[in-house]
Amino acid sequence: MDILFVLIPLSVIMAIIVLAGLWWAVYRGQFEDIEDEGRRIFEKDE
């Protein structure tokens, strides 16, 4: 039971870190042009 006092705050902190990373990626424009990145896989780089 005592481990819950450690695990619950730790999981909340980890969730905040993940959400902050997602917000940073969206804010910096990582997801703006996902269609071209999907097509780039099929193009040849010759």
C-alpha positions in Angstrom: 0.0 0.0 0.0 2.9 2.4 0.7 4.2 2.0 -2.8 1.0 3.7 -4.1 2.2 6.9 -2.5 5.2 6.8 -4.8 3.7 5.3 -8.0 0.7 7.7 -8.2 2.7 10.9 -8.1 5.3 9.4 -10.4 2.7 8.5 -13.0 1.2 11.9 -12.8 4.6 13.5 -13.4 5.3 11.1 -16.3 2.0 12.0 -17.9 2.7 15.7 -17.6 6.1 15.2 -19.3 4.5 13.3 -22.2 1.9 15.9 -22.6 4.5 18.7 -22.5 6.5 16.8 -25.2 3.4 16.5 -27.4 2.6 20.1 -26.9 6.1 21.1 -27.8 6.1 19.0 -31.0 2.8 20.5 -32.1 3.9 24.0 -31.2 7.2 23.6 -33.2 5.3 22.4 -36.3 6.3 18.8 -36.4 2.8 17.7 -37.5 2.0 20.5 -40.1 2.7 18.6 -43.3 2.3 14.9 -42.7 0.9 14.1 -46.2 4.2 15.0 -48.0 6.2 12.9 -45.5 4.0 9.9 -46.3 4.6 10.4 -50.1 8.3 10.9 -49.6 8.7 7.3 -48.7 7.6 6.2 -52.1 9.8 8.6 -54.1 13.2 7.6 -55.3 16.2 9.8 -54.3 18.3 9.2 -57.4 
